[in-house]
Amino acid sequence: MHRVAVLSLHTAPLVQPGGGDAGGMNVYVRELVSSLAQAGTECTVYVRRWTGGLADVIEIEPGFRVRHVDAGPVDLAKENLPSVVDEFTNRVRDDLLKNPADVIHANYWLSGVAGHRLKHELELPLVSTFHTLARVKAETGDLEPKARIEAEADVVACSDVITANSVTELHELVTHYGADPDRIEVVPPGVDHAFFSPGTRSGARHGLGWGQELVLLFVGRIQPLKGVDVAVEALDLIERRDARLVIVGGSSGLDGDDEVRRVEKIVHERGLGGRVTMVPPQPHHVLSTYYRAADLCLVPSRSESFGLVALEAAACGTPVVASDVGGLRTLVDHGRTGLRVSGRNPADFAAAVDRILGDPVLADRLAMRAAEAAAAYTWTSMAARLRRVYDDLAVRALVDCLA
């Protein structure tokens, strides 16, 4: 198969991650499609038009184009996107009738709903990548609408292949949705090693205008799911009172602005104003400088299907202290490439931070092994695995949930 319709209804691959609805999924779609295109697979990414002034089609590179689809007002809030899925699907179908594809690859549940319908109407195989799962998020208190849960179950039941970012996500799909493990392929994301690779901490700090104090780094959207409050409270509890926390990211989702205010309140109440710096979202490639400049990276998420921040930090040779959840269990080899923390207690995160900051030999060993482990994750290898999946679908009988 050489033509893939990539559905990314709610988030565009060209939008800078770190704020709003833009995050790891943007990076995933952009880097994956670029690698597929470079390997000879022609990809069209269908994205809902999200702002005015966008060209209908943007040619990113040979074989990689983004098509903006009109579906609802450009400023429609994410929570209202289910109301325009049918309109999005209709317009994608009309385009695919003129510009046929061999396979549909849907990203996130909204695109999965569109892909499910297109699969039956156009008799095309459907590959689904969920990125997050409603029933998994609910386990940690991040409740999602019942309609999403039911939609995910329908898409799982009819997808010809589901790609899981990690073995943990595979088990979650089977346990929570009854997915057929024979139709799940574990295809972990990659990292661009041209940007994310080890370098000198002093050089990175000079570039950012930092001094020589100890620095903890948090990178990601500011929303309850990502746990930036845990990072701030952990800073208050660590032994090294000269360490500071740099938060790179912006508010995201309905609760984003409230979460920013809540974090700012914690900073004020704990007297951490001089030790916490909030930096707006940065161009993706610039993040590598922040990773190299930091002594360690905190990833205290409630749930993560993969955890791209942890991988990028590791690729730059920066130890990671992460939650013991989801794909982070695969990415962070406890005691070897970083430390994992069970639960949400900031004191436990502080203890893990103290263990690394208090033992330079351990910190260096974790950094070296993290970079070595991250070297195995490349977008090129991910694209190669997906090309095999696409090719296999050409000779496989399609799943038919309508039969």
ROTOR-845414 format. One record per residue: residue in one letter; x, y, z of N, C-alpha, C in turn. Coordinates in pm, whole numbers, plus 50000, padded with zeros to 5 digits. Example, Ala and Ser with C-alpha at 12.3 -4.5 7.8 and 13.67 -1.06 7.14 Angstrom:
gumi,n.x,n.y,n.z,ca.x,ca.y,ca.z,c.x,c.y,c.z
a,51319,49431,50780,51230,49550,50780,51320,49670,50780
s,51285,49775,50708,51367,49894,50714,51290,50003,50787
REM end
This chain:
gumi,n.x,n.y,n.z,ca.x,ca.y,ca.z,c.x,c.y,c.z
m,50084,49881,50000,50000,50000,50000,50088,50124,50000
h,50049,50221,49919,50135,50338,49904,50065,50470,49930
r,49934,50467,49958,49861,50592,49982,49782,50578,50112
v,49811,50666,50205,49749,50658,50337,49675,50787,50367
a,49549,50774,50410,49471,50888,50458,49486,50892,50609
v,49561,50988,50658,49586,51002,50802,49484,51101,50858
l,49399,51055,50948,49298,51141,51009,49349,51196,51141
s,49350,51327,51152,49391,51394,51276,49297,51512,51297
l,49172,51480,51324,49066,51579,51322,49095,51698,51413
h,49137,51671,51536,49135,51778,51637,49267,51850,51658
t,49372,51802,51595,49501,51868,51621,49591,51854,51498
a,49658,51963,51464,49732,51969,51338,49880,51941,51359
p,49943,51869,51267,50085,51837,51284,50177,51957,51276
l,50129,52069,51223,50215,52186,51207,50203,52284,51322
v,50114,52257,51418,50096,52346,51532,50203,52317,51637
q,50258,52422,51695,50360,52406,51798,50301,52340,51922
p,50359,52229,51968,50307,52163,52087,50341,52239,52214
g,50265,52209,52319,50294,52266,52450,50184,52352,52507
g,50082,52384,52427,49971,52464,52475,49846,52430,52399
g,49730,52475,52449,49605,52442,52384,49587,52292,52376
d,49547,52243,52258,49530,52099,52239,49651,52036,52171
a,49757,52112,52157,49875,52062,52086,49975,52001,52184
g,50012,51878,52157,50107,51810,52245,50181,51702,52170
g,50202,51590,52240,50279,51481,52181,50218,51424,52055
m,50084,51429,52045,50020,51376,51926,50055,51456,51801
n,50070,51587,51815,50113,51669,51702,50249,51623,51651
v,50341,51604,51745,50475,51558,51711,50467,51420,51646
y,50387,51333,51705,50371,51197,51654,50329,51199,51507
v,50221,51270,51477,50169,51271,51341,50270,51333,51244
r,50328,51445,51284,50424,51513,51195,50545,51426,51164
e,50607,51370,51267,50730,51295,51246,50703,51161,51178
l,50593,51097,51216,50562,50969,51153,50534,50985,51006
v,50448,51083,50972,50412,51101,50832,50533,51143,50749
s,50619,51226,50807,50740,51265,50736,50827,51143,50706
s,50841,51053,50804,50923,50932,50783,50858,50839,50682
l,50725,50827,50688,50655,50744,50589,50676,50800,50449
a,50663,50931,50435,50679,50994,50304,50820,50972,50249
q,50919,50986,50336,51058,50968,50293,51086,50824,50252
a,51004,50731,50302,51020,50590,50265,50935,50551,50145
g,50864,50649,50087,50790,50622,49966,50640,50603,49983
t,50589,50621,50104,50445,50610,50128,50382,50747,50118
e,50286,50763,50029,50221,50892,50009,50113,50913,50115
c,50122,51022,50188,50030,51047,50300,49961,51183,50286
t,49831,51181,50309,49755,51305,50321,49698,51309,50463
v,49730,51414,50537,49679,51431,50673,49557,51521,50666
y,49444,51469,50709,49319,51545,50710,49298,51605,50849
v,49295,51738,50854,49284,51812,50979,49167,51909,50968
r,49089,51922,51074,48982,52023,51074,49045,52163,51069
r,48990,52248,50983,49041,52384,50974,49024,52452,51110
w,49134,52492,51168,49134,52538,51308,49156,52689,51323
t,49186,52757,51213,49201,52902,51216,49181,52956,51076
g,49159,53086,51064,49142,53144,50933,49273,53161,50859
g,49263,53179,50729,49382,53206,50649,49463,53085,50610
l,49415,52965,50639,49490,52844,50605,49462,52803,50460
a,49565,52766,50389,49546,52712,50255,49471,52579,50265
d,49394,52547,50161,49322,52420,50163,49417,52302,50173
v,49527,52311,50100,49628,52204,50102,49766,52266,50118
i,49845,52208,50208,49983,52252,50225,50073,52132,50196
e,50160,52147,50100,50258,52043,50067,50379,52062,50157
i,50397,51972,50251,50507,51984,50347,50638,51937,50284
e,50632,51823,50221,50747,51766,50151,50692,51663,50054
p,50770,51611,49961,50717,51512,49868,50652,51395,49942
g,50525,51370,49912,50454,51261,49975,50387,51294,50107
f,50400,51418,50154,50343,51459,50282,50267,51590,50260
r,50134,51580,50264,50051,51699,50249,49949,51705,50363
v,49910,51825,50398,49806,51848,50497,49687,51911,50426
r,49571,51851,50441,49449,51906,50382,49358,51955,50495
h,49325,52083,50491,49238,52143,50592,49092,52126,50552
v,49015,52071,50644,48876,52034,50618,48784,52128,50695
d,48690,52188,50624,48592,52275,50689,48491,52189,50765
a,48483,52214,50896,48387,52142,50980,48361,52224,51105
g,48254,52302,51101,48221,52387,51214,48306,52514,51218
p,48276,52604,51311,48354,52728,51325,48500,52697,51355
v,48588,52781,51305,48731,52754,51324,48771,52756,51472
d,48699,52835,51553,48734,52847,51694,48651,52755,51783
l,48595,52650,51727,48514,52556,51804,48597,52491,51913
a,48546,52490,52036,48617,52431,52149,48626,52280,52133
k,48732,52221,52189,48755,52078,52174,48637,51996,52225
e,48575,52039,52337,48466,51961,52393,48343,51959,52303
n,48338,52050,52204,48225,52054,52112,48255,51986,51978
l,48374,51932,51964,48413,51872,51836,48328,51751,51797
p,48277,51671,51893,48192,51559,51850,48076,51602,51761
s,48029,51725,51775,47916,51772,51695,47950,51792,51548
v,48079,51798,51514,48116,51821,51373,48186,51701,51311
v,48189,51588,51382,48256,51470,51327,48191,51425,51197
d,48057,51427,51191,47989,51384,51068,48023,51476,50951
e,48026,51606,50976,48060,51701,50869,48203,51678,50823
f,48293,51660,50916,48433,51631,50882,48441,51504,50798
t,48370,51400,50841,48374,51272,50771,48321,51285,50629
n,48212,51357,50614,48155,51375,50480,48253,51441,50385
r,48322,51543,50433,48414,51616,50346,48539,51532,50316
v,48585,51455,50412,48699,51366,50385,48659,51260,50284
r,48539,51204,50301,48491,51104,50205,48485,51161,50064
d,48433,51283,50051,48425,51344,49918,48563,51358,49856
d,48660,51393,49937,48795,51408,49883,48855,51272,49847
l,48828,51171,49929,48884,51038,49902,48821,50974,49779
l,48699,51014,49746,48639,50964,49623,48712,51018,49500
k,48769,51139,49514,48846,51199,49405,48993,51162,49412
n,49043,51144,49534,49185,51114,49556,49195,50990,49644
p,49179,50871,49586,49167,50748,49666,49290,50718,49751
a,49264,50651,49860,49370,50602,49948,49359,50451,49958
d,49463,50387,50006,49464,50242,50024,49430,50202,50167
v,49451,50292,50261,49427,50261,50402,49397,50390,50476
i,49316,50380,50580,49287,50493,50668,49360,50471,50799
h,49429,50574,50845,49497,50566,50975,49443,50679,51062
a,49359,50643,51161,49293,50741,51246,49369,50760,51376
n,49383,50887,51417,49453,50921,51540,49358,50989,51636
y,49342,50930,51754,49255,50978,51861,49112,50932,51833
w,49030,50931,51937,48897,50870,51922,48807,50946,51826
l,48817,51079,51820,48733,51155,51727,48761,51114,51583
s,48888,51103,51549,48925,51057,51415,48885,50912,51396
g,48888,50835,51504,48847,50695,51496,48701,50681,51456
v,48616,50769,51509,48474,50767,51472,48459,50795,51322
a,48533,50896,51275,48530,50927,51132,48585,50811,51050
g,48696,50756,51093,48757,50646,51021,48670,50523,51016
h,48597,50497,51125,48508,50381,51131,48401,50391,51022
r,48342,50509,51008,48239,50528,50906,48297,50518,50765
l,48415,50582,50745,48478,50579,50614,48520,50438,50575
k,48561,50359,50670,48600,50220,50643,48485,50146,50574
h,48362,50162,50628,48249,50089,50572,48200,50152,50441
e,48201,50284,50435,48148,50349,50315,48241,50334,50196
l,48371,50327,50220,48469,50319,50111,48536,50182,50102
e,48500,50093,50194,48557,49957,50198,48709,49962,50202
l,48759,50035,50301,48903,50049,50321,48943,49995,50457
p,49063,49941,50469,49110,49897,50602,49133,50016,50694
l,49108,49994,50823,49121,50099,50923,49228,50063,51025
v,49326,50151,51038,49427,50142,51144,49395,50253,51244
s,49390,50219,51372,49356,50317,51475,49467,50329,51577
t,49501,50454,51610,49594,50484,51719,49520,50579,51813
f,49500,50539,51938,49413,50616,52026,49486,50726,52104
h,49613,50706,52134,49694,50805,52207,49653,50815,52354
t,49526,50830,52383,49477,50818,52521,49347,50739,52517
l,49314,50676,52630,49193,50595,52639,49108,50643,52755
a,48980,50664,52730,48891,50721,52831,48884,50635,52956
r,48874,50505,52942,48861,50419,53060,48989,50416,53142
v,49101,50433,53079,49228,50440,53153,49238,50572,53227
k,49200,50682,53162,49203,50812,53228,49108,50815,53348
a,48996,50746,53336,48897,50746,53445,48953,50682,53571
e,49047,50590,53556,49105,50523,53672,49179,50620,53764
t,49226,50731,53709,49301,50828,53789,49221,50957,53810
g,49090,50949,53786,49004,51063,53817,48976,51157,53702
d,49031,51131,53584,49007,51217,53469,48891,51158,53388
l,48771,51190,53432,48652,51131,53372,48623,51189,53235
e,48584,51103,53143,48548,51142,53008,48401,51108,52983
p,48337,51174,52887,48196,51147,52860,48170,51001,52821
k,48052,50953,52858,48012,50816,52823,48015,50795,52672
a,47979,50901,52597,47978,50889,52451,48116,50857,52397
r,48220,50912,52459,48355,50881,52413,48389,50735,52441
i,48355,50688,52559,48385,50548,52594,48317,50453,52497
e,48190,50480,52468,48117,50393,52375,48175,50401,52235
a,48214,50522,52193,48273,50537,52060,48406,50462,52050
e,48488,50474,52153,48616,50402,52152,48593,50252,52142
a,48494,50201,52216,48466,50058,52211,48424,50015,52070
d,48343,50097,52005,48301,50064,51868,48420,50064,51772
v,48507,50162,51785,48622,50171,51695,48718,50055,51720
v,48740,50022,51847,48826,49908,51880,48772,49781,51816
a,48640,49762,51823,48580,49639,51773,48590,49624,51622
c,48601,49738,51550,48599,49730,51404,48731,49766,51337
s,48831,49805,51414,48961,49838,51355,49028,49711,51305
d,49087,49719,51189,49159,49604,51135,49292,49587,51205
v,49353,49699,51244,49474,49698,51326,49465,49815,51423
i,49502,49791,51547,49518,49898,51645,49666,49904,51679
t,49725,50023,51669,49864,50036,51709,49868,50086,51853
a,49944,50017,51935,49965,50056,52074,50105,50112,52088
n,50118,50217,52166,50249,50279,52185,50341,50196,52274
s,50283,50108,52354,50363,50028,52446,50289,49899,52478
v,50361,49805,52540,50297,49680,52583,50190,49709,52688
t,50215,49810,52771,50115,49848,52871,49985,49889,52805
e,49994,49969,52698,49872,50011,52629,49802,49893,52564
l,49879,49797,52513,49818,49675,52459,49732,49609,52564
h,49787,49591,52685,49711,49527,52792,49589,49610,52831
e,49601,49742,52827,49488,49829,52860,49376,49812,52757
l,49413,49801,52631,49312,49783,52525,49239,49650,52542
v,49313,49548,52578,49251,49416,52597,49165,49414,52723
t,49219,49469,52832,49149,49464,52961,49025,49552,52964
h,49037,49675,52915,48929,49772,52928,48830,49771,52811
y,48874,49721,52694,48788,49729,52576,48767,49594,52508
g,48825,49489,52562,48808,49358,52501,48869,49346,52363
a,48972,49424,52336,49036,49420,52204,49098,49284,52178
d,49096,49243,52053,49160,49118,52010,49310,49142,52003
p,49388,49076,52088,49533,49102,52086,49598,49070,51953
d,49537,48983,51874,49595,48950,51743,49583,49067,51645
r,49499,49164,51678,49484,49281,51590,49552,49404,51649
i,49636,49385,51749,49710,49497,51808,49858,49483,51774
e,49916,49589,51723,50059,49594,51694,50123,49698,51786
v,50225,49659,51859,50298,49754,51942,50399,49826,51853
v,50374,49955,51833,50459,50038,51747,50495,50164,51825
p,50603,50161,51901,50637,50278,51982,50682,50397,51898
p,50650,50518,51943,50698,50638,51873,50849,50647,51876
g,50902,50744,51802,51046,50764,51796,51085,50900,51849
v,51208,50935,51823,51260,51066,51860,51359,51108,51752
d,51363,51236,51724,51452,51289,51621,51590,51311,51684
h,51680,51217,51662,51811,51222,51726,51901,51331,51668
a,51861,51389,51556,51937,51503,51504,51928,51622,51598
f,51816,51634,51668,51797,51740,51767,51815,51690,51909
f,51753,51576,51940,51750,51526,52077,51862,51423,52096
s,51973,51475,52141,52092,51393,52163,52174,51457,52275
p,52264,51380,52338,52343,51436,52448,52430,51553,52403
g,52454,51643,52494,52541,51758,52468,52591,51813,52600
t,52665,51919,52595,52721,51975,52718,52616,52057,52793
r,52604,52030,52922,52508,52105,53003,52548,52251,53012
s,52676,52276,53024,52721,52415,53037,52688,52494,52911
g,52706,52433,52794,52675,52502,52669,52527,52532,52656
a,52444,52433,52696,52299,52454,52690,52257,52565,52786
r,52316,52565,52904,52281,52668,53002,52325,52806,52955
h,52439,52811,52893,52486,52940,52840,52388,52991,52735
g,52340,52900,52650,52246,52940,52546,52114,52991,52601
l,52073,52939,52717,51947,52980,52778,51966,53094,52879
g,52091,53130,52905,52118,53235,53001,52100,53191,53145
w,52115,53061,53170,52104,53009,53305,52239,53014,53376
g,52232,53008,53510,52353,52997,53590,52386,52850,53615
q,52453,52823,53725,52498,52687,53755,52415,52619,53863
e,52303,52680,53905,52221,52618,54007,52158,52489,53955
l,52113,52404,54047,52046,52281,54009,51909,52314,53951
v,51874,52246,53842,51748,52276,53774,51669,52147,53750
l,51543,52148,53796,51447,52045,53762,51361,52100,53648
l,51326,52014,53553,51254,52059,53435,51122,51985,53422
f,51017,52060,53393,50886,52005,53357,50852,52058,53219
v,50819,51970,53126,50780,52009,52990,50644,51949,52960
g,50550,52031,52921,50419,51977,52883,50309,52078,52901
r,50193,52040,52855,50076,52125,52870,50036,52132,53018
i,49989,52248,53058,49949,52266,53198,49801,52233,53209
q,49776,52113,53259,49642,52062,53282,49653,51958,53394
p,49545,51930,53464,49554,51838,53578,49619,51704,53545
l,49592,51652,53426,49645,51521,53386,49797,51515,53394
k,49865,51625,53365,50011,51624,53354,50082,51639,53489
g,50010,51681,53594,50068,51679,53728,50174,51783,53758
v,50165,51901,53696,50266,52002,53724,50260,52045,53871
d,50142,52034,53935,50131,52067,54077,50219,51975,54162
v,50228,51849,54122,50314,51754,54194,50460,51795,54182
a,50498,51843,54064,50636,51887,54043,50669,52005,54134
v,50575,52101,54145,50598,52219,54229,50608,52178,54376
e,50516,52094,54422,50518,52053,54561,50640,51968,54594
a,50687,51889,54497,50809,51812,54518,50929,51905,54535
l,50933,52012,54456,51042,52110,54469,51048,52163,54612
d,50932,52190,54671,50927,52245,54806,50979,52146,54911
l,50979,52017,54876,51014,51915,54975,51155,51860,54960
i,51224,51890,54851,51357,51832,54833,51458,51897,54927
e,51567,51826,54949,51669,51872,55045,51746,51992,54992
r,51771,51996,54861,51851,52103,54803,51766,52228,54787
r,51782,52323,54876,51701,52445,54873,51749,52543,54766
d,51864,52511,54703,51914,52599,54597,51865,52555,54459
a,51793,52444,54452,51743,52395,54324,51619,52474,54284
r,51596,52485,54153,51477,52552,54105,51408,52467,54001
l,51284,52503,53971,51202,52430,53875,51169,52520,53757
v,51193,52471,53637,51155,52541,53515,51041,52465,53450
i,50929,52533,53429,50809,52475,53368,50795,52532,53227
v,50803,52445,53127,50790,52488,52988,50658,52435,52934
g,50563,52527,52908,50434,52485,52855,50328,52587,52884
g,50211,52567,52825,50100,52659,52843,49974,52585,52881
s,49871,52659,52917,49745,52599,52962,49681,52519,52849
s,49607,52416,52889,49546,52327,52790,49412,52279,52841
g,49313,52277,52755,49184,52220,52788,49097,52312,52872
l,48979,52261,52907,48883,52339,52984,48939,52384,53118
d,49021,52298,53180,49073,52328,53313,49211,52393,53309
g,49261,52422,53189,49398,52470,53178,49423,52601,53252
d,49339,52701,53228,49361,52830,53293,49346,52819,53444
d,49248,52739,53488,49232,52717,53632,49354,52648,53690
e,49410,52555,53615,49527,52483,53665,49648,52576,53674
v,49662,52667,53578,49771,52765,53587,49757,52848,53713
r,49636,52895,53739,49614,52976,53859,49637,52894,53986
r,49597,52769,53984,49617,52684,54102,49766,52661,54128
v,49842,52638,54022,49987,52619,54037,50052,52748,54087
e,50010,52861,54031,50065,52988,54077,50033,53012,54225
k,49916,52969,54269,49878,52982,54410,49967,52896,54499
i,49996,52773,54454,50085,52684,54530,50224,52747,54541
v,50271,52801,54429,50403,52865,54429,50405,52980,54530
h,50301,53062,54531,50294,53176,54624,50285,53130,54769
e,50198,53032,54795,50177,52986,54933,50301,52918,54989
r,50378,52853,54906,50499,52784,54953,50622,52874,54950
g,50605,52997,54907,50719,53088,54902,50822,53047,54799
l,50776,52996,54687,50867,52944,54584,50883,53039,54466
g,50836,53162,54480,50839,53254,54368,50976,53271,54306
g,51081,53267,54386,51216,53283,54334,51277,53155,54281
r,51205,53043,54295,51261,52914,54256,51182,52845,54144
v,51073,52906,54101,50992,52848,53993,50983,52948,53878
t,51020,52903,53760,51013,52987,53640,50921,52921,53540
m,50822,52998,53493,50730,52946,53393,50766,53004,53257
v,50789,52916,53161,50832,52954,53026,50722,52915,52929
p,50683,53002,52836,50578,52966,52740,50625,52852,52648
p,50531,52787,52580,50568,52678,52489,50678,52720,52392
q,50771,52630,52368,50885,52656,52282,50877,52573,52154
p,50936,52622,52044,50946,52538,51924,51005,52403,51961
h,50954,52300,51899,50988,52165,51944,51138,52139,51947
h,51210,52181,51842,51353,52151,51839,51429,52226,51948
v,51375,52339,51995,51442,52417,52099,51436,52345,52233
l,51338,52258,52250,51326,52185,52377,51451,52105,52409
s,51522,52062,52306,51643,51983,52332,51743,52060,52416
t,51750,52191,52398,51841,52273,52478,51797,52275,52624
y,51668,52283,52648,51618,52278,52786,51648,52143,52851
y,51627,52034,52777,51656,51903,52834,51804,51892,52872
r,51893,51934,52782,52037,51922,52810,52078,52010,52927
a,52011,52124,52943,52050,52218,53048,52005,52173,53186
a,51905,52085,53193,51847,52046,53322,51926,51933,53387
d,51917,51928,53520,51979,51818,53594,51892,51694,53590
l,51762,51713,53586,51671,51601,53567,51536,51653,53518
c,51456,51563,53463,51326,51598,53408,51217,51525,53486
l,51115,51599,53527,51004,51542,53601,50886,51518,53508
v,50831,51396,53514,50713,51361,53434,50610,51297,53528
p,50541,51379,53607,50449,51325,53710,50305,51309,53662
s,50287,51261,53540,50153,51250,53479,50067,51148,53552
r,49936,51174,53551,49843,51076,53605,49835,50952,53517
s,49840,50974,53386,49841,50863,53291,49915,50909,53166
e,49978,50813,53100,50049,50840,52973,50047,50713,52891
s,49994,50722,52769,49999,50604,52683,50142,50576,52639
f,50223,50682,52633,50365,50663,52598,50452,50753,52684
g,50452,50883,52661,50535,50974,52738,50653,51026,52658
l,50622,51101,52550,50726,51146,52459,50828,51236,52528
v,50784,51315,52625,50877,51403,52698,50986,51320,52766
a,50946,51209,52826,51045,51124,52893,51146,51069,52794
l,51100,51033,52674,51192,50981,52573,51286,51090,52523
e,51234,51208,52498,51318,51317,52450,51423,51356,52553
a,51383,51362,52680,51480,51393,52785,51589,51286,52792
a,51548,51160,52786,51645,51050,52791,51741,51058,52673
a,51688,51089,52554,51773,51098,52435,51878,51207,52450
c,51848,51310,52531,51943,51419,52555,52036,51388,52673
g,52024,51268,52730,52109,51231,52842,52070,51294,52973
t,51941,51316,52992,51890,51377,53116,51810,51273,53193
p,51845,51245,53318,51770,51147,53396,51625,51191,53413
v,51535,51094,53422,51392,51122,53433,51338,51062,53562
v,51257,51141,53633,51177,51091,53744,51033,51097,53698
a,50968,50981,53685,50837,50974,53620,50739,50893,53702
s,50613,50917,53677,50507,50837,53737,50516,50694,53687
d,50477,50601,53772,50479,50460,53736,50346,50424,53670
v,50324,50479,53551,50198,50458,53480,50224,50437,53331
g,50132,50367,53265,50129,50357,53120,50262,50329,53054
g,50284,50398,52943,50406,50378,52866,50533,50418,52937
l,50521,50498,53044,50639,50537,53120,50704,50416,53186
r,50626,50312,53208,50683,50188,53265,50778,50121,53168
t,50754,50143,53039,50844,50089,52937,50963,50181,52915
l,50935,50310,52909,51040,50407,52876,51142,50424,52986
v,51096,50427,53111,51185,50454,53224,51214,50324,53295
d,51333,50272,53274,51377,50148,53338,51425,50185,53479
h,51343,50154,53579,51367,50202,53715,51504,50160,53767
g,51581,50260,53808,51714,50235,53863,51822,50221,53758
r,51782,50217,53631,51881,50201,53525,51886,50324,53434
t,51769,50372,53388,51767,50491,53302,51697,50608,53370
g,51638,50584,53484,51567,50688,53558,51499,50625,53677
l,51407,50697,53738,51335,50644,53854,51185,50663,53830
r,51109,50559,53867,50963,50569,53859,50907,50578,54001
v,50797,50652,54013,50735,50675,54142,50589,50630,54136
s,50549,50545,54229,50411,50501,54237,50328,50604,54314
g,50205,50624,54270,50116,50715,54340,50140,50860,54307
r,50073,50948,54383,50074,51090,54353,50136,51173,54465
n,50201,51109,54560,50255,51182,54676,50378,51261,54637
p,50374,51395,54648,50491,51477,54613,50615,51440,54694
a,50595,51392,54817,50710,51353,54901,50787,51238,54837
d,50715,51147,54771,50782,51035,54704,50860,51083,54582
f,50805,51178,54511,50880,51237,54399,51002,51312,54450
a,50986,51384,54560,51099,51457,54619,51210,51362,54660
a,51172,51246,54716,51273,51148,54758,51351,51096,54637
a,51280,51072,54526,51347,51026,54405,51441,51133,54350
v,51395,51259,54353,51480,51370,54308,51604,51379,54396
d,51587,51371,54527,51701,51379,54620,51800,51267,54596
r,51748,51150,54562,51837,51036,54537,51930,51064,54420
i,51877,51127,54316,51960,51157,54199,52051,51276,54224
l,51995,51384,54277,52076,51504,54299,52186,51480,54402
g,52161,51389,54495,52259,51363,54601,52366,51263,54563
d,52357,51207,54444,52453,51103,54404,52495,51129,54259
p,52598,51212,54238,52642,51244,54101,52680,51121,54019
v,52734,51019,54085,52771,50897,54012,52645,50830,53957
l,52542,50821,54041,52415,50764,53995,52356,50849,53883
a,52359,50980,53899,52303,51069,53797,52372,51048,53663
d,52504,51039,53664,52578,51019,53539,52546,50883,53478
r,52533,50782,53563,52505,50648,53511,52365,50643,53449
l,52268,50704,53517,52132,50709,53463,52130,50783,53329
a,52201,50895,53323,52204,50976,53201,52262,50898,53084
m,52373,50828,53108,52438,50752,53002,52349,50639,52952
r,52290,50565,53045,52206,50453,53005,52076,50499,52942
a,52026,50614,52986,51903,50668,52925,51926,50701,52779
a,52039,50766,52750,52071,50801,52611,52090,50676,52526
e,52153,50575,52584,52174,50450,52511,52041,50383,52479
a,51951,50379,52577,51821,50315,52555,51737,50392,52454
a,51744,50526,52460,51664,50609,52369,51708,50594,52225
a,51832,50554,52203,51884,50541,52067,51805,50440,51985
a,51737,50347,52053,51661,50243,51983,51529,50296,51927
y,51487,50414,51972,51359,50469,51930,51381,50569,51817
t,51342,50533,51697,51356,50624,51583,51226,50626,51505
w,51197,50740,51445,51078,50751,51361,51092,50665,51236
t,51214,50648,51190,51236,50566,51071,51196,50422,51095
s,51236,50367,51209,51200,50228,51240,51050,50216,51264
m,50990,50318,51325,50846,50315,51345,50773,50314,51212
a,50818,50398,51119,50755,50404,50987,50769,50271,50914
a,50884,50207,50928,50905,50078,50863,50808,49974,50916
r,50785,49975,51047,50691,49880,51104,50549,49908,51055
l,50513,50033,51045,50380,50067,50999,50361,50032,50851
r,50466,50049,50771,50457,50012,50630,50429,49862,50617
r,50489,49782,50705,50462,49637,50703,50316,49610,50742
v,50266,49686,50840,50126,49672,50880,50034,49706,50763
y,50061,49818,50696,49979,49857,50582,49983,49750,50472
d,50102,49699,50443,50116,49599,50338,50039,49472,50374
d,50044,49434,50501,49975,49313,50545,49824,49326,50527
l,49774,49448,50546,49629,49468,50533,49581,49449,50390
a,49671,49459,50294,49632,49444,50154,49586,49302,50123
v,49628,49206,50203,49593,49066,50175,49512,49005,50290
r,49463,49088,50380,49389,49039,50495,49240,49069,50479
a,49153,48977,50517,49010,49001,50518,48979,49106,50625
l,48901,49207,50590,48874,49315,50682,48772,49275,50788
v,48787,49332,50906,48691,49314,51014,48561,49383,50972
d,48449,49320,50999,48321,49380,50963,48227,49373,51083
c,48219,49483,51156,48133,49485,51274,47986,49492,51237
l,47956,49512,51109,47817,49520,51065,47762,49386,51021
a,47850,49287,51014,47808,49154,50965,47720,49083,51068
REM end
